[in-house]
Amino acid sequence: MAMAGKITIAEVEELVPAGTLDPDAIHTPGIYVNRIFQGVNYEKRIEQRTTRTL
């Protein structure tokens, strides 16, 4: 969707220096991001895995 939008805003938990992250782990390249801001007070929710026996 970032490629289709006029403006793309990225909310991040932490800002890190350029080159710190593995390029293969980036989902939206910076060329498509127009605005960036660091969010606060994130709640780390733990997902519950539901399995069933076959």
mmCIF entry with sequence, helices, sheets and N, C-alpha, C, O atoms, coordinates in Angstrom:
data_MODEL
# 
_entry.id   MODEL 
# 
_entity.id                         1 
_entity.type                       polymer 
_entity.pdbx_number_of_molecules   1 
# 
_entity_poly.entity_id                      1 
_entity_poly.type                           'polypeptide(L)' 
_entity_poly.nstd_linkage                   no 
_entity_poly.nstd_monomer                   no 
_entity_poly.pdbx_seq_one_letter_code       MAMAGKITIAEVEELVPAGTLDPDAIHTPGIYVNRIFQGVNYEKRIEQRTTRTL 
_entity_poly.pdbx_seq_one_letter_code_can   MAMAGKITIAEVEELVPAGTLDPDAIHTPGIYVNRIFQGVNYEKRIEQRTTRTL 
_entity_poly.pdbx_strand_id                 A 
# 
loop_
_entity_poly_seq.entity_id 
_entity_poly_seq.num 
_entity_poly_seq.mon_id 
_entity_poly_seq.hetero 
1 1  MET n 
1 2  ALA n 
1 3  MET n 
1 4  ALA n 
1 5  GLY n 
1 6  LYS n 
1 7  ILE n 
1 8  THR n 
1 9  ILE n 
1 10 ALA n 
1 11 GLU n 
1 12 VAL n 
1 13 GLU n 
1 14 GLU n 
1 15 LEU n 
1 16 VAL n 
1 17 PRO n 
1 18 ALA n 
1 19 GLY n 
1 20 THR n 
1 21 LEU n 
1 22 ASP n 
1 23 PRO n 
1 24 ASP n 
1 25 ALA n 
1 26 ILE n 
1 27 HIS n 
1 28 THR n 
1 29 PRO n 
1 30 GLY n 
1 31 ILE n 
1 32 TYR n 
1 33 VAL n 
1 34 ASN n 
1 35 ARG n 
1 36 ILE n 
1 37 PHE n 
1 38 GLN n 
1 39 GLY n 
1 40 VAL n 
1 41 ASN n 
1 42 TYR n 
1 43 GLU n 
1 44 LYS n 
1 45 ARG n 
1 46 ILE n 
1 47 GLU n 
1 48 GLN n 
1 49 ARG n 
1 50 THR n 
1 51 THR n 
1 52 ARG n 
1 53 THR n 
1 54 LEU n 
# 
_struct_asym.id          A 
_struct_asym.entity_id   1 
# 
loop_
_struct_conf.conf_type_id 
_struct_conf.id 
_struct_conf.pdbx_PDB_helix_id 
_struct_conf.beg_label_comp_id 
_struct_conf.beg_label_asym_id 
_struct_conf.beg_label_seq_id 
_struct_conf.pdbx_beg_PDB_ins_code 
_struct_conf.end_label_comp_id 
_struct_conf.end_label_asym_id 
_struct_conf.end_label_seq_id 
_struct_conf.pdbx_end_PDB_ins_code 
_struct_conf.beg_auth_comp_id 
_struct_conf.beg_auth_asym_id 
_struct_conf.beg_auth_seq_id 
_struct_conf.end_auth_comp_id 
_struct_conf.end_auth_asym_id 
_struct_conf.end_auth_seq_id 
_struct_conf.pdbx_PDB_helix_class 
_struct_conf.details 
_struct_conf.pdbx_PDB_helix_length 
HELX_P HELX_P1 AA1 PRO A 23 ? ALA A 25 ? PRO A 23 ALA A 25 5 ? 3 
HELX_P HELX_P2 AA2 GLY A 30 ? TYR A 32 ? GLY A 30 TYR A 32 5 ? 3 
# 
_struct_conf_type.id          HELX_P 
_struct_conf_type.criteria    ? 
_struct_conf_type.reference   ? 
# 
_struct_sheet.id               AA1 
_struct_sheet.type             ? 
_struct_sheet.number_strands   2 
_struct_sheet.details          ? 
# 
_struct_sheet_order.sheet_id     AA1 
_struct_sheet_order.range_id_1   1 
_struct_sheet_order.range_id_2   2 
_struct_sheet_order.offset       ? 
_struct_sheet_order.sense        parallel 
# 
loop_
_struct_sheet_range.sheet_id 
_struct_sheet_range.id 
_struct_sheet_range.beg_label_comp_id 
_struct_sheet_range.beg_label_asym_id 
_struct_sheet_range.beg_label_seq_id 
_struct_sheet_range.pdbx_beg_PDB_ins_code 
_struct_sheet_range.end_label_comp_id 
_struct_sheet_range.end_label_asym_id 
_struct_sheet_range.end_label_seq_id 
_struct_sheet_range.pdbx_end_PDB_ins_code 
_struct_sheet_range.beg_auth_comp_id 
_struct_sheet_range.beg_auth_asym_id 
_struct_sheet_range.beg_auth_seq_id 
_struct_sheet_range.end_auth_comp_id 
_struct_sheet_range.end_auth_asym_id 
_struct_sheet_range.end_auth_seq_id 
AA1 1 ILE A 9  ? VAL A 12 ? ILE A 9  VAL A 12 
AA1 2 ARG A 35 ? GLN A 38 ? ARG A 35 GLN A 38 
# 
loop_
_atom_site.group_PDB 
_atom_site.id 
_atom_site.type_symbol 
_atom_site.label_atom_id 
_atom_site.label_alt_id 
_atom_site.label_comp_id 
_atom_site.label_asym_id 
_atom_site.label_entity_id 
_atom_site.label_seq_id 
_atom_site.pdbx_PDB_ins_code 
_atom_site.Cartn_x 
_atom_site.Cartn_y 
_atom_site.Cartn_z 
_atom_site.occupancy 
_atom_site.B_iso_or_equiv 
_atom_site.pdbx_formal_charge 
_atom_site.auth_seq_id 
_atom_site.auth_comp_id 
_atom_site.auth_asym_id 
_atom_site.auth_atom_id 
_atom_site.pdbx_PDB_model_num 
ATOM 1   N N  . MET A 1 1  ? 0.811  -1.187  0.000  1.00 0.00 ? 1  MET A N  1 
ATOM 2   C CA . MET A 1 1  ? 0.000  0.000   0.000  1.00 0.00 ? 1  MET A CA 1 
ATOM 3   C C  . MET A 1 1  ? 0.853  1.248   0.000  1.00 0.00 ? 1  MET A C  1 
ATOM 4   O O  . MET A 1 1  ? 0.401  2.295   -0.464 1.00 0.00 ? 1  MET A O  1 
ATOM 5   N N  . ALA A 1 2  ? 2.077  1.172   0.507  1.00 0.00 ? 2  ALA A N  1 
ATOM 6   C CA . ALA A 1 2  ? 2.921  2.362   0.559  1.00 0.00 ? 2  ALA A CA 1 
ATOM 7   C C  . ALA A 1 2  ? 3.203  2.889   -0.843 1.00 0.00 ? 2  ALA A C  1 
ATOM 8   O O  . ALA A 1 2  ? 3.322  4.099   -1.035 1.00 0.00 ? 2  ALA A O  1 
ATOM 9   N N  . MET A 1 3  ? 3.311  2.005   -1.813 1.00 0.00 ? 3  MET A N  1 
ATOM 10  C CA . MET A 1 3  ? 3.570  2.436   -3.183 1.00 0.00 ? 3  MET A CA 1 
ATOM 11  C C  . MET A 1 3  ? 2.346  3.118   -3.789 1.00 0.00 ? 3  MET A C  1 
ATOM 12  O O  . MET A 1 3  ? 2.495  3.967   -4.667 1.00 0.00 ? 3  MET A O  1 
ATOM 13  N N  . ALA A 1 4  ? 1.154  2.771   -3.347 1.00 0.00 ? 4  ALA A N  1 
ATOM 14  C CA . ALA A 1 4  ? -0.069 3.317   -3.924 1.00 0.00 ? 4  ALA A CA 1 
ATOM 15  C C  . ALA A 1 4  ? -0.513 4.612   -3.260 1.00 0.00 ? 4  ALA A C  1 
ATOM 16  O O  . ALA A 1 4  ? -1.305 5.356   -3.837 1.00 0.00 ? 4  ALA A O  1 
ATOM 17  N N  . GLY A 1 5  ? -0.021 4.893   -2.068 1.00 0.00 ? 5  GLY A N  1 
ATOM 18  C CA . GLY A 1 5  ? -0.462 6.074   -1.338 1.00 0.00 ? 5  GLY A CA 1 
ATOM 19  C C  . GLY A 1 5  ? 0.278  7.334   -1.752 1.00 0.00 ? 5  GLY A C  1 
ATOM 20  O O  . GLY A 1 5  ? 1.392  7.270   -2.272 1.00 0.00 ? 5  GLY A O  1 
ATOM 21  N N  . LYS A 1 6  ? -0.348 8.474   -1.518 1.00 0.00 ? 6  LYS A N  1 
ATOM 22  C CA . LYS A 1 6  ? 0.309  9.754   -1.787 1.00 0.00 ? 6  LYS A CA 1 
ATOM 23  C C  . LYS A 1 6  ? 1.313  10.072  -0.688 1.00 0.00 ? 6  LYS A C  1 
ATOM 24  O O  . LYS A 1 6  ? 2.393  10.598  -0.955 1.00 0.00 ? 6  LYS A O  1 
ATOM 25  N N  . ILE A 1 7  ? 0.948  9.748   0.556  1.00 0.00 ? 7  ILE A N  1 
ATOM 26  C CA . ILE A 1 7  ? 1.834  9.979   1.700  1.00 0.00 ? 7  ILE A CA 1 
ATOM 27  C C  . ILE A 1 7  ? 1.844  8.709   2.544  1.00 0.00 ? 7  ILE A C  1 
ATOM 28  O O  . ILE A 1 7  ? 0.791  8.144   2.838  1.00 0.00 ? 7  ILE A O  1 
ATOM 29  N N  . THR A 1 8  ? 3.033  8.265   2.930  1.00 0.00 ? 8  THR A N  1 
ATOM 30  C CA . THR A 1 8  ? 3.176  7.095   3.787  1.00 0.00 ? 8  THR A CA 1 
ATOM 31  C C  . THR A 1 8  ? 3.809  7.532   5.096  1.00 0.00 ? 8  THR A C  1 
ATOM 32  O O  . THR A 1 8  ? 4.868  8.159   5.103  1.00 0.00 ? 8  THR A O  1 
ATOM 33  N N  . ILE A 1 9  ? 3.149  7.196   6.220  1.00 0.00 ? 9  ILE A N  1 
ATOM 34  C CA . ILE A 1 9  ? 3.649  7.542   7.547  1.00 0.00 ? 9  ILE A CA 1 
ATOM 35  C C  . ILE A 1 9  ? 4.001  6.244   8.254  1.00 0.00 ? 9  ILE A C  1 
ATOM 36  O O  . ILE A 1 9  ? 3.190  5.320   8.312  1.00 0.00 ? 9  ILE A O  1 
ATOM 37  N N  . ALA A 1 10 ? 5.217  6.177   8.795  1.00 0.00 ? 10 ALA A N  1 
ATOM 38  C CA . ALA A 1 10 ? 5.668  4.988   9.513  1.00 0.00 ? 10 ALA A CA 1 
ATOM 39  C C  . ALA A 1 10 ? 5.794  5.311   10.996 1.00 0.00 ? 10 ALA A C  1 
ATOM 40  O O  . ALA A 1 10 ? 6.502  6.245   11.373 1.00 0.00 ? 10 ALA A O  1 
ATOM 41  N N  . GLU A 1 11 ? 5.110  4.542   11.836 1.00 0.00 ? 11 GLU A N  1 
ATOM 42  C CA . GLU A 1 11 ? 5.250  4.669   13.284 1.00 0.00 ? 11 GLU A CA 1 
ATOM 43  C C  . GLU A 1 11 ? 6.203  3.579   13.745 1.00 0.00 ? 11 GLU A C  1 
ATOM 44  O O  . GLU A 1 11 ? 5.995  2.406   13.434 1.00 0.00 ? 11 GLU A O  1 
ATOM 45  N N  . VAL A 1 12 ? 7.240  3.944   14.477 1.00 0.00 ? 12 VAL A N  1 
ATOM 46  C CA . VAL A 1 12 ? 8.260  2.993   14.896 1.00 0.00 ? 12 VAL A CA 1 
ATOM 47  C C  . VAL A 1 12 ? 8.370  2.972   16.412 1.00 0.00 ? 12 VAL A C  1 
ATOM 48  O O  . VAL A 1 12 ? 8.046  3.950   17.086 1.00 0.00 ? 12 VAL A O  1 
ATOM 49  N N  . GLU A 1 13 ? 8.834  1.839   16.940 1.00 0.00 ? 13 GLU A N  1 
ATOM 50  C CA . GLU A 1 13 ? 9.078  1.732   18.375 1.00 0.00 ? 13 GLU A CA 1 
ATOM 51  C C  . GLU A 1 13 ? 10.397 2.377   18.745 1.00 0.00 ? 13 GLU A C  1 
ATOM 52  O O  . GLU A 1 13 ? 10.516 3.003   19.798 1.00 0.00 ? 13 GLU A O  1 
ATOM 53  N N  . GLU A 1 14 ? 11.397 2.222   17.872 1.00 0.00 ? 14 GLU A N  1 
ATOM 54  C CA . GLU A 1 14 ? 12.743 2.700   18.182 1.00 0.00 ? 14 GLU A CA 1 
ATOM 55  C C  . GLU A 1 14 ? 13.408 3.178   16.899 1.00 0.00 ? 14 GLU A C  1 
ATOM 56  O O  . GLU A 1 14 ? 13.300 2.528   15.860 1.00 0.00 ? 14 GLU A O  1 
ATOM 57  N N  . LEU A 1 15 ? 14.094 4.311   16.971 1.00 0.00 ? 15 LEU A N  1 
ATOM 58  C CA . LEU A 1 15 ? 14.870 4.814   15.845 1.00 0.00 ? 15 LEU A CA 1 
ATOM 59  C C  . LEU A 1 15 ? 16.303 4.336   16.007 1.00 0.00 ? 15 LEU A C  1 
ATOM 60  O O  . LEU A 1 15 ? 16.886 4.476   17.082 1.00 0.00 ? 15 LEU A O  1 
ATOM 61  N N  . VAL A 1 16 ? 16.872 3.775   14.954 1.00 0.00 ? 16 VAL A N  1 
ATOM 62  C CA . VAL A 1 16 ? 18.240 3.268   14.995 1.00 0.00 ? 16 VAL A CA 1 
ATOM 63  C C  . VAL A 1 16 ? 19.042 3.908   13.864 1.00 0.00 ? 16 VAL A C  1 
ATOM 64  O O  . VAL A 1 16 ? 18.462 4.365   12.879 1.00 0.00 ? 16 VAL A O  1 
ATOM 65  N N  . PRO A 1 17 ? 20.369 3.946   13.996 1.00 0.00 ? 17 PRO A N  1 
ATOM 66  C CA . PRO A 1 17 ? 21.191 4.521   12.937 1.00 0.00 ? 17 PRO A CA 1 
ATOM 67  C C  . PRO A 1 17 ? 21.073 3.736   11.627 1.00 0.00 ? 17 PRO A C  1 
ATOM 68  O O  . PRO A 1 17 ? 20.805 2.534   11.631 1.00 0.00 ? 17 PRO A O  1 
ATOM 69  N N  . ALA A 1 18 ? 21.276 4.431   10.519 1.00 0.00 ? 18 ALA A N  1 
ATOM 70  C CA . ALA A 1 18 ? 21.228 3.779   9.204  1.00 0.00 ? 18 ALA A CA 1 
ATOM 71  C C  . ALA A 1 18 ? 22.268 2.679   9.131  1.00 0.00 ? 18 ALA A C  1 
ATOM 72  O O  . ALA A 1 18 ? 23.390 2.843   9.609  1.00 0.00 ? 18 ALA A O  1 
ATOM 73  N N  . GLY A 1 19 ? 21.894 1.550   8.529  1.00 0.00 ? 19 GLY A N  1 
ATOM 74  C CA . GLY A 1 19 ? 22.804 0.418   8.381  1.00 0.00 ? 19 GLY A CA 1 
ATOM 75  C C  . GLY A 1 19 ? 22.740 -0.575  9.518  1.00 0.00 ? 19 GLY A C  1 
ATOM 76  O O  . GLY A 1 19 ? 23.400 -1.612  9.460  1.00 0.00 ? 19 GLY A O  1 
ATOM 77  N N  . THR A 1 20 ? 21.960 -0.289  10.559 1.00 0.00 ? 20 THR A N  1 
ATOM 78  C CA . THR A 1 20 ? 21.862 -1.178  11.713 1.00 0.00 ? 20 THR A CA 1 
ATOM 79  C C  . THR A 1 20 ? 21.016 -2.409  11.407 1.00 0.00 ? 20 THR A C  1 
ATOM 80  O O  . THR A 1 20 ? 21.316 -3.503  11.884 1.00 0.00 ? 20 THR A O  1 
ATOM 81  N N  . LEU A 1 21 ? 19.965 -2.236  10.617 1.00 0.00 ? 21 LEU A N  1 
ATOM 82  C CA . LEU A 1 21 ? 19.048 -3.329  10.323 1.00 0.00 ? 21 LEU A CA 1 
ATOM 83  C C  . LEU A 1 21 ? 19.441 -4.076  9.055  1.00 0.00 ? 21 LEU A C  1 
ATOM 84  O O  . LEU A 1 21 ? 20.032 -3.503  8.139  1.00 0.00 ? 21 LEU A O  1 
ATOM 85  N N  . ASP A 1 22 ? 19.107 -5.352  9.016  1.00 0.00 ? 22 ASP A N  1 
ATOM 86  C CA . ASP A 1 22 ? 19.339 -6.176  7.833  1.00 0.00 ? 22 ASP A CA 1 
ATOM 87  C C  . ASP A 1 22 ? 18.369 -5.736  6.729  1.00 0.00 ? 22 ASP A C  1 
ATOM 88  O O  . ASP A 1 22 ? 17.160 -5.726  6.961  1.00 0.00 ? 22 ASP A O  1 
ATOM 89  N N  . PRO A 1 23 ? 18.855 -5.376  5.552  1.00 0.00 ? 23 PRO A N  1 
ATOM 90  C CA . PRO A 1 23 ? 17.971 -4.919  4.477  1.00 0.00 ? 23 PRO A CA 1 
ATOM 91  C C  . PRO A 1 23 ? 16.887 -5.924  4.105  1.00 0.00 ? 23 PRO A C  1 
ATOM 92  O O  . PRO A 1 23 ? 15.814 -5.525  3.652  1.00 0.00 ? 23 PRO A O  1 
ATOM 93  N N  . ASP A 1 24 ? 17.142 -7.207  4.284  1.00 0.00 ? 24 ASP A N  1 
ATOM 94  C CA . ASP A 1 24 ? 16.146 -8.227  3.953  1.00 0.00 ? 24 ASP A CA 1 
ATOM 95  C C  . ASP A 1 24 ? 14.999 -8.261  4.969  1.00 0.00 ? 24 ASP A C  1 
ATOM 96  O O  . ASP A 1 24 ? 13.964 -8.873  4.705  1.00 0.00 ? 24 ASP A O  1 
ATOM 97  N N  . ALA A 1 25 ? 15.169 -7.611  6.127  1.00 0.00 ? 25 ALA A N  1 
ATOM 98  C CA . ALA A 1 25 ? 14.130 -7.597  7.159  1.00 0.00 ? 25 ALA A CA 1 
ATOM 99  C C  . ALA A 1 25 ? 13.214 -6.378  7.039  1.00 0.00 ? 25 ALA A C  1 
ATOM 100 O O  . ALA A 1 25 ? 12.278 -6.234  7.825  1.00 0.00 ? 25 ALA A O  1 
ATOM 101 N N  . ILE A 1 26 ? 13.469 -5.508  6.075  1.00 0.00 ? 26 ILE A N  1 
ATOM 102 C CA . ILE A 1 26 ? 12.674 -4.293  5.904  1.00 0.00 ? 26 ILE A CA 1 
ATOM 103 C C  . ILE A 1 26 ? 11.500 -4.579  4.980  1.00 0.00 ? 26 ILE A C  1 
ATOM 104 O O  . ILE A 1 26 ? 11.690 -5.083  3.873  1.00 0.00 ? 26 ILE A O  1 
ATOM 105 N N  . HIS A 1 27 ? 10.283 -4.260  5.428  1.00 0.00 ? 27 HIS A N  1 
ATOM 106 C CA . HIS A 1 27 ? 9.086  -4.538  4.631  1.00 0.00 ? 27 HIS A CA 1 
ATOM 107 C C  . HIS A 1 27 ? 8.734  -3.381  3.707  1.00 0.00 ? 27 HIS A C  1 
ATOM 108 O O  . HIS A 1 27 ? 8.273  -3.605  2.588  1.00 0.00 ? 27 HIS A O  1 
ATOM 109 N N  . THR A 1 28 ? 8.943  -2.141  4.159  1.00 0.00 ? 28 THR A N  1 
ATOM 110 C CA . THR A 1 28 ? 8.635  -0.965  3.344  1.00 0.00 ? 28 THR A CA 1 
ATOM 111 C C  . THR A 1 28 ? 9.912  -0.149  3.185  1.00 0.00 ? 28 THR A C  1 
ATOM 112 O O  . THR A 1 28 ? 10.367 0.470   4.147  1.00 0.00 ? 28 THR A O  1 
ATOM 113 N N  . PRO A 1 29 ? 10.494 -0.135  1.998  1.00 0.00 ? 29 PRO A N  1 
ATOM 114 C CA . PRO A 1 29 ? 11.734 0.623   1.791  1.00 0.00 ? 29 PRO A CA 1 
ATOM 115 C C  . PRO A 1 29 ? 11.532 2.110   2.071  1.00 0.00 ? 29 PRO A C  1 
ATOM 116 O O  . PRO A 1 29 ? 10.442 2.645   1.866  1.00 0.00 ? 29 PRO A O  1 
ATOM 117 N N  . GLY A 1 30 ? 12.581 2.769   2.538  1.00 0.00 ? 30 GLY A N  1 
ATOM 118 C CA . GLY A 1 30 ? 12.526 4.176   2.891  1.00 0.00 ? 30 GLY A CA 1 
ATOM 119 C C  . GLY A 1 30 ? 12.124 5.091   1.755  1.00 0.00 ? 30 GLY A C  1 
ATOM 120 O O  . GLY A 1 30 ? 11.625 6.191   1.993  1.00 0.00 ? 30 GLY A O  1 
ATOM 121 N N  . ILE A 1 31 ? 12.333 4.657   0.528  1.00 0.00 ? 31 ILE A N  1 
ATOM 122 C CA . ILE A 1 31 ? 11.970 5.494   -0.611 1.00 0.00 ? 31 ILE A CA 1 
ATOM 123 C C  . ILE A 1 31 ? 10.471 5.760   -0.656 1.00 0.00 ? 31 ILE A C  1 
ATOM 124 O O  . ILE A 1 31 ? 10.045 6.749   -1.252 1.00 0.00 ? 31 ILE A O  1 
ATOM 125 N N  . TYR A 1 32 ? 9.654  4.893   -0.035 1.00 0.00 ? 32 TYR A N  1 
ATOM 126 C CA . TYR A 1 32 ? 8.204  5.054   -0.039 1.00 0.00 ? 32 TYR A CA 1 
ATOM 127 C C  . TYR A 1 32 ? 7.683  5.740   1.223  1.00 0.00 ? 32 TYR A C  1 
ATOM 128 O O  . TYR A 1 32 ? 6.492  6.043   1.301  1.00 0.00 ? 32 TYR A O  1 
ATOM 129 N N  . VAL A 1 33 ? 8.537  5.989   2.207  1.00 0.00 ? 33 VAL A N  1 
ATOM 130 C CA . VAL A 1 33 ? 8.113  6.582   3.477  1.00 0.00 ? 33 VAL A CA 1 
ATOM 131 C C  . VAL A 1 33 ? 8.368  8.085   3.444  1.00 0.00 ? 33 VAL A C  1 
ATOM 132 O O  . VAL A 1 33 ? 9.500  8.528   3.253  1.00 0.00 ? 33 VAL A O  1 
ATOM 133 N N  . ASN A 1 34 ? 7.293  8.871   3.635  1.00 0.00 ? 34 ASN A N  1 
ATOM 134 C CA . ASN A 1 34 ? 7.413  10.324  3.618  1.00 0.00 ? 34 ASN A CA 1 
ATOM 135 C C  . ASN A 1 34 ? 7.575  10.912  5.012  1.00 0.00 ? 34 ASN A C  1 
ATOM 136 O O  . ASN A 1 34 ? 8.259  11.922  5.181  1.00 0.00 ? 34 ASN A O  1 
ATOM 137 N N  . ARG A 1 35 ? 6.963  10.301  5.999  1.00 0.00 ? 35 ARG A N  1 
ATOM 138 C CA . ARG A 1 35 ? 7.016  10.800  7.365  1.00 0.00 ? 35 ARG A CA 1 
ATOM 139 C C  . ARG A 1 35 ? 7.300  9.627   8.295  1.00 0.00 ? 35 ARG A C  1 
ATOM 140 O O  . ARG A 1 35 ? 6.878  8.500   8.034  1.00 0.00 ? 35 ARG A O  1 
ATOM 141 N N  . ILE A 1 36 ? 8.020  9.899   9.386  1.00 0.00 ? 36 ILE A N  1 
ATOM 142 C CA . ILE A 1 36 ? 8.321  8.866   10.370 1.00 0.00 ? 36 ILE A CA 1 
ATOM 143 C C  . ILE A 1 36 ? 8.239  9.489   11.758 1.00 0.00 ? 36 ILE A C  1 
ATOM 144 O O  . ILE A 1 36 ? 8.695  10.613  11.969 1.00 0.00 ? 36 ILE A O  1 
ATOM 145 N N  . PHE A 1 37 ? 7.657  8.757   12.700 1.00 0.00 ? 37 PHE A N  1 
ATOM 146 C CA . PHE A 1 37 ? 7.649  9.243   14.072 1.00 0.00 ? 37 PHE A CA 1 
ATOM 147 C C  . PHE A 1 37 ? 7.782  8.080   15.026 1.00 0.00 ? 37 PHE A C  1 
ATOM 148 O O  . PHE A 1 37 ? 7.384  6.953   14.732 1.00 0.00 ? 37 PHE A O  1 
ATOM 149 N N  . GLN A 1 38 ? 8.359  8.386   16.189 1.00 0.00 ? 38 GLN A N  1 
ATOM 150 C CA . GLN A 1 38 ? 8.577  7.365   17.195 1.00 0.00 ? 38 GLN A CA 1 
ATOM 151 C C  . GLN A 1 38 ? 7.395  7.358   18.154 1.00 0.00 ? 38 GLN A C  1 
ATOM 152 O O  . GLN A 1 38 ? 7.116  8.359   18.813 1.00 0.00 ? 38 GLN A O  1 
ATOM 153 N N  . GLY A 1 39 ? 6.706  6.232   18.229 1.00 0.00 ? 39 GLY A N  1 
ATOM 154 C CA . GLY A 1 39 ? 5.568  6.090   19.129 1.00 0.00 ? 39 GLY A CA 1 
ATOM 155 C C  . GLY A 1 39 ? 6.027  5.910   20.558 1.00 0.00 ? 39 GLY A C  1 
ATOM 156 O O  . GLY A 1 39 ? 7.202  5.647   20.817 1.00 0.00 ? 39 GLY A O  1 
ATOM 157 N N  . VAL A 1 40 ? 5.095  6.053   21.484 1.00 0.00 ? 40 VAL A N  1 
ATOM 158 C CA . VAL A 1 40 ? 5.403  5.883   22.909 1.00 0.00 ? 40 VAL A CA 1 
ATOM 159 C C  . VAL A 1 40 ? 4.363  4.966   23.539 1.00 0.00 ? 40 VAL A C  1 
ATOM 160 O O  . VAL A 1 40 ? 3.274  4.766   23.002 1.00 0.00 ? 40 VAL A O  1 
ATOM 161 N N  . ASN A 1 41 ? 4.728  4.417   24.693 1.00 0.00 ? 41 ASN A N  1 
ATOM 162 C CA . ASN A 1 41 ? 3.829  3.583   25.501 1.00 0.00 ? 41 ASN A CA 1 
ATOM 163 C C  . ASN A 1 41 ? 3.250  2.399   24.739 1.00 0.00 ? 41 ASN A C  1 
ATOM 164 O O  . ASN A 1 41 ? 2.036  2.192   24.728 1.00 0.00 ? 41 ASN A O  1 
ATOM 165 N N  . TYR A 1 42 ? 4.117  1.627   24.106 1.00 0.00 ? 42 TYR A N  1 
ATOM 166 C CA . TYR A 1 42 ? 3.659  0.433   23.411 1.00 0.00 ? 42 TYR A CA 1 
ATOM 167 C C  . TYR A 1 42 ? 3.301  -0.657  24.394 1.00 0.00 ? 42 TYR A C  1 
ATOM 168 O O  . TYR A 1 42 ? 4.006  -0.862  25.382 1.00 0.00 ? 42 TYR A O  1 
ATOM 169 N N  . GLU A 1 43 ? 2.216  -1.357  24.135 1.00 0.00 ? 43 GLU A N  1 
ATOM 170 C CA . GLU A 1 43 ? 1.822  -2.496  24.945 1.00 0.00 ? 43 GLU A CA 1 
ATOM 171 C C  . GLU A 1 43 ? 2.222  -3.746  24.185 1.00 0.00 ? 43 GLU A C  1 
ATOM 172 O O  . GLU A 1 43 ? 1.713  -3.999  23.093 1.00 0.00 ? 43 GLU A O  1 
ATOM 173 N N  . LYS A 1 44 ? 3.125  -4.526  24.749 1.00 0.00 ? 44 LYS A N  1 
ATOM 174 C CA . LYS A 1 44 ? 3.608  -5.742  24.109 1.00 0.00 ? 44 LYS A CA 1 
ATOM 175 C C  . LYS A 1 44 ? 2.637  -6.875  24.380 1.00 0.00 ? 44 LYS A C  1 
ATOM 176 O O  . LYS A 1 44 ? 2.753  -7.569  25.390 1.00 0.00 ? 44 LYS A O  1 
ATOM 177 N N  . ARG A 1 45 ? 1.685  -7.065  23.486 1.00 0.00 ? 45 ARG A N  1 
ATOM 178 C CA . ARG A 1 45 ? 0.706  -8.133  23.643 1.00 0.00 ? 45 ARG A CA 1 
ATOM 179 C C  . ARG A 1 45 ? 1.313  -9.444  23.157 1.00 0.00 ? 45 ARG A C  1 
ATOM 180 O O  . ARG A 1 45 ? 2.020  -9.483  22.151 1.00 0.00 ? 45 ARG A O  1 
ATOM 181 N N  . ILE A 1 46 ? 1.032  -10.490 23.872 1.00 0.00 ? 46 ILE A N  1 
ATOM 182 C CA . ILE A 1 46 ? 1.527  -11.812 23.499 1.00 0.00 ? 46 ILE A CA 1 
ATOM 183 C C  . ILE A 1 46 ? 0.383  -12.560 22.835 1.00 0.00 ? 46 ILE A C  1 
ATOM 184 O O  . ILE A 1 46 ? -0.692 -12.723 23.412 1.00 0.00 ? 46 ILE A O  1 
ATOM 185 N N  . GLU A 1 47 ? 0.629  -13.007 21.626 1.00 0.00 ? 47 GLU A N  1 
ATOM 186 C CA . GLU A 1 47 ? -0.394 -13.764 20.924 1.00 0.00 ? 47 GLU A CA 1 
ATOM 187 C C  . GLU A 1 47 ? -0.483 -15.172 21.508 1.00 0.00 ? 47 GLU A C  1 
ATOM 188 O O  . GLU A 1 47 ? 0.517  -15.730 21.960 1.00 0.00 ? 47 GLU A O  1 
ATOM 189 N N  . GLN A 1 48 ? -1.656 -15.724 21.493 1.00 0.00 ? 48 GLN A N  1 
ATOM 190 C CA . GLN A 1 48 ? -1.856 -17.078 21.998 1.00 0.00 ? 48 GLN A CA 1 
ATOM 191 C C  . GLN A 1 48 ? -1.968 -18.034 20.816 1.00 0.00 ? 48 GLN A C  1 
ATOM 192 O O  . GLN A 1 48 ? -2.816 -17.876 19.938 1.00 0.00 ? 48 GLN A O  1 
ATOM 193 N N  . ARG A 1 49 ? -1.100 -19.012 20.822 1.00 0.00 ? 49 ARG A N  1 
ATOM 194 C CA . ARG A 1 49 ? -1.150 -20.007 19.758 1.00 0.00 ? 49 ARG A CA 1 
ATOM 195 C C  . ARG A 1 49 ? -2.198 -21.049 20.103 1.00 0.00 ? 49 ARG A C  1 
ATOM 196 O O  . ARG A 1 49 ? -2.192 -21.609 21.200 1.00 0.00 ? 49 ARG A O  1 
ATOM 197 N N  . THR A 1 50 ? -3.089 -21.304 19.172 1.00 0.00 ? 50 THR A N  1 
ATOM 198 C CA . THR A 1 50 ? -4.133 -22.304 19.354 1.00 0.00 ? 50 THR A CA 1 
ATOM 199 C C  . THR A 1 50 ? -3.834 -23.472 18.424 1.00 0.00 ? 50 THR A C  1 
ATOM 200 O O  . THR A 1 50 ? -3.684 -23.297 17.215 1.00 0.00 ? 50 THR A O  1 
ATOM 201 N N  . THR A 1 51 ? -3.752 -24.637 18.992 1.00 0.00 ? 51 THR A N  1 
ATOM 202 C CA . THR A 1 51 ? -3.472 -25.830 18.179 1.00 0.00 ? 51 THR A CA 1 
ATOM 203 C C  . THR A 1 51 ? -4.562 -26.869 18.406 1.00 0.00 ? 51 THR A C  1 
ATOM 204 O O  . THR A 1 51 ? -5.303 -26.813 19.387 1.00 0.00 ? 51 THR A O  1 
ATOM 205 N N  . ARG A 1 52 ? -4.641 -27.786 17.507 1.00 0.00 ? 52 ARG A N  1 
ATOM 206 C CA . ARG A 1 52 ? -5.607 -28.865 17.656 1.00 0.00 ? 52 ARG A CA 1 
ATOM 207 C C  . ARG A 1 52 ? -4.913 -30.181 17.334 1.00 0.00 ? 52 ARG A C  1 
ATOM 208 O O  . ARG A 1 52 ? -3.945 -30.207 16.574 1.00 0.00 ? 52 ARG A O  1 
ATOM 209 N N  . THR A 1 53 ? -5.398 -31.252 17.902 1.00 0.00 ? 53 THR A N  1 
ATOM 210 C CA . THR A 1 53 ? -4.847 -32.563 17.622 1.00 0.00 ? 53 THR A CA 1 
ATOM 211 C C  . THR A 1 53 ? -5.544 -33.138 16.399 1.00 0.00 ? 53 THR A C  1 
ATOM 212 O O  . THR A 1 53 ? -6.751 -32.970 16.222 1.00 0.00 ? 53 THR A O  1 
ATOM 213 N N  . LEU A 1 54 ? -4.782 -33.807 15.570 1.00 0.00 ? 54 LEU A N  1 
ATOM 214 C CA . LEU A 1 54 ? -5.346 -34.399 14.351 1.00 0.00 ? 54 LEU A CA 1 
ATOM 215 C C  . LEU A 1 54 ? -5.680 -35.843 14.518 1.00 0.00 ? 54 LEU A C  1 
ATOM 216 O O  . LEU A 1 54 ? -6.163 -36.477 13.580 1.00 0.00 ? 54 LEU A O  1 
# 
